[in-house]
């Protein structure tokens, strides 16, 4: 296993630091996928989540993804501008809007998922399937053990 030192960083020995760097690299690798679709990673995440939840409100999406509610408003505004979601008033609670992916969104999601999977296969080509499975399982377990942090940016 390579122990390359990231620019001589004094934090290189910390697993958390390495995971942050790995996340940055994966995010950079997928950025071009989203750029081609006029999306960013956060918009993709919100859109994919909205497509899998039953009639989610912005607040429910915010809680599910750990995104500050004020930030979520802007994300949904942009998705609406891109004609990927519609806000539909909830007939059971007139104060609440349901975030509904459009037919176009479902096409974009299918294309984006496929492109992200392809990008991930290329990114993780240097590790075996078994190593990738272990990394996937361990990262999922750690994420599940820690409370979600709300992102405010």
N, CA, C and O of each residue as an XYZ file, in Angstrom:
612
protein
N       0.832     -1.167      0.000
C       0.000      0.000      0.000
C       0.885      1.242      0.000
O       1.868      1.308      0.738
N       0.542      2.212     -0.817
C       1.332      3.428     -0.924
C       1.117      4.319      0.288
O      -0.009      4.485      0.758
N       2.187      4.881      0.781
C       2.118      5.806      1.904
C       2.549      7.197      1.447
O       3.190      7.932      2.198
N       2.196      7.553      0.217
C       2.557      8.866     -0.302
C       2.075      9.940      0.660
O       0.950      9.885      1.156
N       2.929     10.909      0.915
C       2.611     11.976      1.855
C       2.080     13.163      1.078
O       2.801     13.747      0.269
N       0.844     13.522      1.309
C       0.172     14.616      0.613
C       0.864     15.943      0.864
O       0.531     16.656      1.810
N       1.810     16.266      0.029
C       2.499     17.549      0.114
C       3.196     17.775      1.443
O       3.383     18.919      1.857
N       3.583     16.702      2.117
C       4.267     16.843      3.398
C       3.337     17.281      4.521
O       3.805     17.808      5.531
N       2.046     17.078      4.371
C       1.097     17.522      5.392
C       1.360     16.834      6.727
O       1.557     15.620      6.778
N       1.361     17.611      7.804
C       1.537     17.015      9.130
C       0.293     16.229      9.568
O       0.316     15.561     10.601
N      -0.785     16.308      8.790
C      -2.031     15.608      9.135
C      -2.187     14.282      8.405
O      -3.169     13.569      8.611
N      -1.232     13.953      7.561
C      -1.341     12.776      6.701
C      -1.549     11.480      7.492
O      -2.136     10.530      6.973
N      -1.080     11.434      8.729
C      -1.219     10.229      9.554
C      -2.640     10.056     10.106
O      -2.962      9.005     10.661
N      -3.486     11.076      9.957
C      -4.857     11.023     10.472
C      -5.810     10.435      9.431
O      -5.868     10.908      8.296
N      -6.544      9.416      9.821
C      -7.488      8.763      8.906
C      -8.557      9.736      8.437
O      -8.912      9.746      7.258
N      -9.074     10.556      9.350
C     -10.100     11.533      8.975
C      -9.615     12.492      7.910
O     -10.349     12.823      6.980
N      -8.362     12.943      8.048
C      -7.778     13.837      7.047
C      -7.736     13.142      5.688
O      -8.072     13.740      4.666
N      -7.321     11.879      5.686
C      -7.259     11.129      4.427
C      -8.643     10.960      3.806
O      -8.796     11.028      2.586
N      -9.648     10.740      4.649
C     -11.011     10.603      4.126
C     -11.505     11.914      3.534
O     -12.198     11.919      2.516
N     -11.148     13.032      4.173
C     -11.503     14.343      3.618
C     -10.853     14.514      2.247
O     -11.513     14.919      1.290
N      -9.569     14.207      2.154
C      -8.858     14.341      0.873
C      -9.467     13.422     -0.182
O      -9.625     13.815     -1.338
N      -9.810     12.185      0.223
C     -10.431     11.245     -0.702
C     -11.770     11.793     -1.193
O     -12.077     11.721     -2.383
N     -12.565     12.341     -0.272
C     -13.845     12.938     -0.654
C     -13.673     14.081     -1.640
O     -14.439     14.211     -2.594
N     -12.658     14.909     -1.403
C     -12.379     16.015     -2.322
C     -12.027     15.501     -3.711
O     -12.460     16.063     -4.717
N     -11.239     14.431     -3.764
C     -10.845     13.860     -5.059
C     -12.035     13.257     -5.797
O     -12.173     13.439     -7.007
N     -12.894     12.541     -5.075
C     -14.091     11.954     -5.703
C     -15.007     13.072     -6.183
O     -15.559     12.999     -7.281
N     -15.167     14.098     -5.368
C     -16.018     15.219     -5.752
C     -15.480     15.899     -7.018
O     -16.252     16.251     -7.910
N     -14.182     16.078     -7.091
C     -13.585     16.679     -8.281
C     -13.779     15.782     -9.507
O     -14.026     16.278    -10.606
N     -13.668     14.474     -9.319
C     -13.841     13.535    -10.436
C     -15.265     13.562    -10.968
O     -15.480     13.418    -12.171
N     -16.247     13.746    -10.077
C     -17.638     13.745    -10.524
C     -18.134     15.125    -10.955
O     -19.195     15.234    -11.569
N     -17.384     16.173    -10.644
C     -17.823     17.534    -10.966
C     -18.108     17.704    -12.455
O     -19.083     18.359    -12.825
N     -17.276     17.126    -13.310
C     -17.494     17.283    -14.750
C     -18.763     16.574    -15.206
O     -19.416     17.009    -16.154
N     -19.110     15.480    -14.530
C     -20.358     14.767    -14.843
C     -21.535     15.709    -14.609
O     -22.420     15.831    -15.456
N     -21.539     16.370    -13.461
C     -22.644     17.249    -13.124
C     -22.635     18.519    -13.954
O     -23.686     19.023    -14.350
N     -21.438     19.033    -14.215
C     -21.312     20.244    -15.019
C     -21.973     20.077    -16.380
O     -22.659     20.980    -16.859
N     -21.766     18.925    -16.999
C     -22.348     18.659    -18.316
C     -23.875     18.684    -18.275
O     -24.528     18.910    -19.293
N     -24.438     18.449    -17.084
C     -25.896     18.439    -16.923
C     -26.402     19.720    -16.268
O     -27.573     19.819    -15.902
N     -25.504     20.706    -16.123
C     -25.820     21.976    -15.480
C     -26.298     21.785    -14.042
O     -27.186     22.499    -13.577
N     -25.707     20.823    -13.345
C     -26.017     20.540    -11.947
C     -24.746     20.628    -11.125
O     -23.645     20.720    -11.668
N     -24.908     20.600     -9.816
C     -23.767     20.376     -8.941
C     -24.100     19.174     -8.065
O     -25.220     18.665     -8.099
N     -23.138     18.729     -7.291
C     -23.322     17.521     -6.490
C     -24.471     17.671     -5.495
O     -25.251     16.737     -5.308
N     -24.582     18.823     -4.865
C     -25.667     19.024     -3.894
C     -27.029     18.956     -4.577
O     -27.947     18.321     -4.057
N     -27.174     19.600     -5.731
C     -28.450     19.551     -6.450
C     -28.797     18.120     -6.847
O     -29.949     17.701     -6.739
N     -27.793     17.374     -7.306
C     -28.008     15.969     -7.666
C     -28.485     15.186     -6.447
O     -29.416     14.387     -6.544
N     -27.850     15.413     -5.309
C     -28.191     14.702     -4.086
C     -29.629     15.017     -3.666
O     -30.385     14.111     -3.314
N     -30.007     16.290     -3.702
C     -31.372     16.685     -3.345
C     -32.370     16.081     -4.321
O     -33.399     15.545     -3.911
N     -32.070     16.166     -5.595
C     -32.971     15.631     -6.622
C     -33.136     14.117     -6.482
O     -34.254     13.607     -6.548
N     -32.034     13.404     -6.290
C     -32.102     11.944     -6.139
C     -32.892     11.565     -4.894
O     -33.648     10.594     -4.909
N     -32.721     12.323     -3.822
C     -33.446     12.039     -2.582
C     -34.930     12.343     -2.751
O     -35.775     11.559     -2.319
N     -35.249     13.461     -3.368
C     -36.657     13.813     -3.599
C     -37.359     12.751     -4.441
O     -38.543     12.473     -4.249
N     -36.615     12.163     -5.374
C     -37.200     11.139     -6.249
C     -37.476      9.830     -5.520
O     -38.268      9.014     -5.992
N     -36.826      9.619     -4.366
C     -37.013      8.359     -3.644
C     -37.928      8.493     -2.426
O     -38.335      7.486     -1.845
N     -38.253      9.715     -2.040
C     -39.127      9.927     -0.883
C     -40.568     10.116     -1.358
O     -40.811     10.585     -2.470
N     -41.501      9.751     -0.513
C     -42.919      9.937     -0.824
C     -43.331     11.364     -0.474
O     -43.451     11.707      0.702
N     -43.542     12.174     -1.468
C     -44.025     13.542     -1.315
C     -43.252     14.364     -0.274
O     -43.843     14.853      0.689
N     -41.945     14.517     -0.460
C     -41.158     15.240      0.542
C     -41.378     16.749      0.498
O     -41.536     17.340     -0.570
N     -41.383     17.352      1.672
C     -41.369     18.810      1.753
C     -39.913     19.248      1.751
O     -39.011     18.423      1.896
N     -39.684     20.548      1.588
C     -38.316     21.063      1.664
C     -37.727     20.760      3.037
O     -36.553     20.403      3.144
N     -38.526     20.899      4.079
C     -38.045     20.649      5.436
C     -37.642     19.185      5.606
O     -36.621     18.893      6.228
N     -38.434     18.267      5.059
C     -38.092     16.842      5.158
C     -36.807     16.537      4.396
O     -35.974     15.763      4.866
N     -36.647     17.138      3.232
C     -35.407     16.969      2.474
C     -34.230     17.539      3.263
O     -33.161     16.932      3.326
N     -34.434     18.698      3.856
C     -33.397     19.340      4.655
C     -32.947     18.431      5.792
O     -31.750     18.255      6.017
N     -33.910     17.853      6.507
C     -33.574     16.950      7.616
C     -32.888     15.689      7.112
O     -31.889     15.253      7.685
N     -33.410     15.108      6.057
C     -32.864     13.850      5.536
C     -31.423     13.998      5.077
O     -30.626     13.072      5.221
N     -31.083     15.159      4.524
C     -29.756     15.363      3.944
C     -28.818     16.170      4.830
O     -27.640     16.321      4.506
N     -29.320     16.685      5.936
C     -28.469     17.487      6.817
C     -28.071     18.813      6.196
O     -26.962     19.302      6.406
N     -28.995     19.393      5.425
C     -28.743     20.691      4.788
C     -29.611     21.731      5.494
O     -30.807     21.516      5.696
N     -29.010     22.851      5.866
C     -29.736     23.922      6.523
C     -30.989     24.272      5.698
O     -30.906     24.383      4.474
N     -32.150     24.448      6.359
C     -33.393     24.752      5.627
C     -33.299     25.978      4.726
O     -33.888     25.998      3.646
N     -32.555     27.010      5.164
C     -32.407     28.210      4.331
C     -31.599     27.906      3.071
O     -31.881     28.445      2.001
N     -30.611     27.053      3.201
C     -29.808     26.649      2.040
C     -30.676     25.795      1.109
O     -30.601     25.928     -0.113
N     -31.496     24.922      1.694
C     -32.362     24.044      0.894
C     -33.301     24.858      0.004
O     -33.558     24.470     -1.136
N     -33.813     25.976      0.507
C     -34.701     26.824     -0.291
C     -33.999     27.232     -1.590
O     -34.583     27.159     -2.671
N     -32.746     27.659     -1.470
C     -31.993     28.066     -2.656
C     -31.735     26.912     -3.615
O     -31.795     27.084     -4.832
N     -31.446     25.736     -3.064
C     -31.196     24.559     -3.904
C     -32.464     24.203     -4.675
O     -32.414     23.952     -5.879
N     -33.600     24.183     -3.979
C     -34.869     23.847     -4.639
C     -35.252     24.934     -5.635
O     -35.775     24.627     -6.706
N     -35.005     26.199     -5.303
C     -35.256     27.293     -6.255
C     -34.512     27.037     -7.563
O     -35.077     27.168     -8.649
N     -33.233     26.668     -7.442
C     -32.409     26.441     -8.640
C     -32.903     25.207     -9.407
O     -32.948     25.227    -10.637
N     -33.268     24.151     -8.705
C     -33.799     22.960     -9.381
C     -35.115     23.282    -10.092
O     -35.400     22.750    -11.165
N     -35.899     24.149     -9.486
C     -37.156     24.579    -10.109
C     -36.858     25.408    -11.364
O     -37.515     25.246    -12.392
N     -35.865     26.292    -11.271
C     -35.467     27.104    -12.437
C     -35.006     26.220    -13.589
O     -35.252     26.522    -14.757
N     -34.332     25.122    -13.243
C     -33.856     24.173    -14.261
C     -34.960     23.223    -14.742
O     -34.718     22.339    -15.564
N     -36.170     23.420    -14.217
C     -37.338     22.597    -14.569
C     -37.136     21.128    -14.220
O     -37.567     20.228    -14.941
N     -36.456     20.913    -13.071
C     -36.222     19.548    -12.602
C     -37.137     19.183    -11.438
O     -37.346     18.003    -11.156
N     -37.681     20.194    -10.762
C     -38.680     19.942     -9.716
C     -39.784     20.985     -9.826
O     -39.622     22.056    -10.410
N     -40.906     20.618     -9.238
C     -42.017     21.549     -9.071
C     -42.391     21.545     -7.598
O     -42.335     20.514     -6.928
N     -42.774     22.714     -7.109
C     -43.329     22.791     -5.755
C     -44.840     22.708     -5.913
O     -45.455     23.524     -6.600
N     -45.421     21.718     -5.272
C     -46.864     21.495     -5.353
C     -47.423     21.619     -3.942
O     -46.924     20.986     -3.012
N     -48.455     22.432     -3.786
C     -49.045     22.601     -2.454
C     -49.630     21.275     -1.976
O     -50.332     20.583     -2.714
N     -49.327     20.943     -0.735
C     -49.837     19.714     -0.129
C     -51.326     19.894      0.153
O     -51.701     20.817      0.877
N     -52.179     19.038     -0.398
C     -53.619     19.202     -0.182
C     -54.034     18.988      1.281
O     -55.090     19.463      1.698
N     -53.208     18.276      2.061
C     -53.521     18.016      3.462
C     -52.991     19.094      4.415
O     -53.419     19.178      5.566
N     -52.060     19.911      3.928
C     -51.470     20.972      4.749
C     -51.094     22.111      3.811
O     -50.032     22.083      3.190
N     -51.958     23.105      3.709
C     -51.786     24.193      2.738
C     -50.527     25.026      2.995
O     -50.117     25.794      2.124
N     -49.907     24.891      4.170
C     -48.673     25.633      4.463
C     -47.448     24.927      3.900
O     -46.369     25.514      3.813
N     -47.615     23.682      3.525
C     -46.489     22.847      3.113
C     -46.507     22.624      1.593
O     -47.559     22.427      0.984
N     -45.309     22.663      1.009
C     -45.166     22.368     -0.411
C     -44.426     21.048     -0.567
O     -43.469     20.767      0.155
N     -44.874     20.255     -1.504
C     -44.218     18.989     -1.833
C     -43.253     19.274     -2.972
O     -43.612     19.938     -3.944
N     -42.033     18.775     -2.856
C     -41.028     18.938     -3.911
C     -41.147     17.715     -4.819
O     -40.825     16.594     -4.427
N     -41.615     17.960     -6.031
C     -41.911     16.871     -6.956
C     -40.971     16.901     -8.156
O     -40.981     17.870     -8.915
N     -40.160     15.863     -8.345
C     -39.301     15.807     -9.543
C     -40.156     15.720    -10.811
O     -41.187     15.049    -10.839
N     -39.710     16.402    -11.837
C     -40.413     16.383    -13.122
C     -39.992     15.152    -13.930
O     -39.066     14.433    -13.553
N     -40.688     14.926    -15.044
C     -40.316     13.825    -15.941
C     -38.890     14.035    -16.449
O     -38.121     13.081    -16.565
N     -38.543     15.278    -16.750
C     -37.176     15.595    -17.207
C     -36.165     15.227    -16.120
O     -35.080     14.736    -16.431
N     -36.507     15.457    -14.858
C     -35.606     15.132    -13.756
C     -35.301     13.644    -13.720
O     -34.165     13.249    -13.458
N     -36.284     12.831    -13.976
C     -36.068     11.377    -13.944
C     -35.087     10.954    -15.042
O     -34.276     10.051    -14.838
N     -35.161     11.603    -16.193
C     -34.203     11.334    -17.279
C     -32.800     11.782    -16.869
O     -31.826     11.051    -17.046
N     -32.712     12.992    -16.320
C     -31.424     13.539    -15.884
C     -30.825     12.659    -14.792
O     -29.625     12.382    -14.806
N     -31.655     12.215    -13.842
C     -31.163     11.356    -12.760
C     -30.612     10.044    -13.298
O     -29.552      9.592    -12.865
N     -31.316      9.433    -14.229
C     -30.848      8.165    -14.790
C     -29.501      8.357    -15.489
O     -28.587      7.550    -15.325
N     -29.392      9.425    -16.260
C     -28.141      9.721    -16.972
C     -27.014     10.024    -15.978
O     -25.892      9.541    -16.133
N     -27.325     10.829    -14.958
C     -26.308     11.219    -13.968
C     -25.854     10.014    -13.148
O     -24.658      9.847    -12.907
N     -26.785      9.182    -12.721
C     -26.406      7.994    -11.942
C     -25.462      7.106    -12.738
O     -24.455      6.624    -12.220
N     -25.797      6.899    -13.984
C     -24.960      6.069    -14.843
C     -23.560      6.673    -14.992
O     -22.558      5.962    -14.911
N     -23.504      7.975    -15.209
C     -22.215      8.651    -15.375
C     -21.412      8.632    -14.072
O     -20.194      8.454    -14.107
N     -22.068      8.811    -12.932
C     -21.378      8.781    -11.642
C     -20.843      7.378    -11.369
O     -19.714      7.227    -10.902
N     -21.634      6.361    -11.653
C     -21.165      4.981    -11.462
C     -19.947      4.691    -12.327
O     -18.999      4.049    -11.876
N     -19.971      5.160    -13.560
C     -18.833      4.976    -14.467
C     -17.595      5.719    -13.934
O     -16.487      5.184    -13.947
N     -17.799      6.934    -13.474
C     -16.702      7.726    -12.918
C     -16.128      7.053    -11.683
O     -14.910      7.015    -11.506
N     -16.999      6.518    -10.823
C     -16.519      5.821     -9.625
C     -15.731      4.560     -9.984
O     -14.706      4.271     -9.367
N     -16.201      3.820    -10.969
C     -15.452      2.624    -11.397
C     -14.049      3.018    -11.832
O     -13.078      2.349    -11.478
N     -13.937      4.099    -12.596
C     -12.627      4.573    -13.047
C     -11.796      5.062    -11.859
O     -10.607      4.755    -11.767
N     -12.413      5.816    -10.955
C     -11.698      6.368     -9.808
C     -11.148      5.263     -8.910
O     -10.010      5.349     -8.448
N     -11.942      4.234     -8.662
C     -11.552      3.166     -7.755
C     -10.888      1.987     -8.466
O     -10.749      0.908     -7.889
N     -10.484      2.194     -9.708
C      -9.875      1.104    -10.490
C      -8.597      0.566     -9.843
O      -8.213     -0.575    -10.097
N      -7.943      1.365     -9.018
C      -6.689      0.953     -8.383
C      -6.857      0.054     -7.173
O      -5.867     -0.385     -6.587
N      -8.094     -0.225     -6.790
C      -8.336     -1.126     -5.662
C      -9.215     -2.284     -6.137
O      -9.992     -2.145     -7.081
N      -9.077     -3.408     -5.476
C      -9.859     -4.588     -5.867
C     -11.327     -4.402     -5.491
O     -11.670     -3.533     -4.690
N     -12.177     -5.221     -6.074
C     -13.604     -5.189     -5.733
C     -13.797     -5.451     -4.244
O     -14.630     -4.811     -3.602
N     -13.038     -6.379     -3.700
C     -13.144     -6.702     -2.277
C     -12.733     -5.509     -1.418
O     -13.402     -5.201     -0.432
N     -11.641     -4.833     -1.781
C     -11.205     -3.658     -1.035
C     -12.254     -2.540     -1.118
O     -12.518     -1.849     -0.134
N     -12.832     -2.378     -2.283
C     -13.871     -1.355     -2.453
C     -15.106     -1.710     -1.621
O     -15.722     -0.829     -1.021
N     -15.465     -2.980     -1.582
C     -16.614     -3.423     -0.797
C     -16.375     -3.138      0.687
O     -17.270     -2.665      1.387
N     -15.151     -3.433      1.163
C     -14.807     -3.187      2.568
C     -14.847     -1.683      2.859
O     -15.407     -1.273      3.876
N     -14.272     -0.866      1.998
C     -14.291      0.585      2.178
C     -15.735      1.087      2.230
O     -16.077      1.922      3.067
N     -16.566      0.581      1.344
C     -17.970      0.969      1.288
C     -18.683      0.608      2.595
O     -19.416      1.418      3.163
N     -18.454     -0.607      3.052
C     -19.108     -1.090      4.272
C     -18.628     -0.304      5.496
O     -19.442      0.119      6.318
N     -17.328     -0.109      5.618
C     -16.781      0.618      6.763
C     -17.234      2.077      6.774
O     -17.607      2.600      7.824
N     -17.204      2.726      5.635
C     -17.621      4.131      5.592
C     -19.106      4.247      5.927
O     -19.506      5.178      6.627
N     -19.923      3.326      5.443
C     -21.347      3.340      5.770
C     -21.597      3.133      7.256
O     -22.457      3.786      7.848
N     -20.849      2.233      7.846
C     -20.986      1.973      9.280
C     -20.611      3.211     10.094
O     -21.319      3.579     11.032
N     -19.500      3.851      9.735
C     -19.064      5.044     10.462
C     -20.056      6.196     10.298
O     -20.344      6.912     11.257
N     -20.564      6.369      9.108
C     -21.561      7.421      8.873
C     -22.794      7.163      9.737
O     -23.356      8.091     10.319
N     -23.207      5.909      9.816
C     -24.372      5.545     10.613
C     -24.181      5.716     12.112
O     -25.153      5.893     12.846
N     -22.941      5.666     12.570
C     -22.652      5.767     14.006
C     -22.569      7.208     14.511
O     -22.536      7.441     15.720
N     -22.535      8.158     13.606
C     -22.344      9.543     14.016
C     -23.531     10.398     13.589
O     -24.096     10.195     12.514
N     -23.904     11.351     14.432
C     -25.045     12.201     14.092
C     -24.766     13.027     12.847
O     -23.633     13.436     12.592
N     -25.796     13.256     12.095
C     -25.703     14.055     10.881
C     -25.430     15.508     11.241
O     -26.022     16.047     12.176
N     -24.551     16.121     10.509
C     -24.234     17.537     10.708
C     -24.961     18.329      9.642
O     -24.899     17.998      8.458
N     -25.652     19.383     10.066
C     -26.367     20.226      9.104
C     -25.378     21.175      8.446
O     -24.645     21.900      9.117
N     -25.375     21.154      7.120
C     -24.482     22.027      6.358
C     -25.177     23.354      6.134
O     -26.337     23.398      5.725
N     -24.474     24.419      6.399
C     -25.084     25.738      6.270
C     -24.554     26.541      5.090
O     -25.044     27.641      4.836
N     -23.568     26.025      4.362
C     -23.044     26.805      3.236
C     -23.794     26.487      1.967
O     -23.492     27.049      0.914
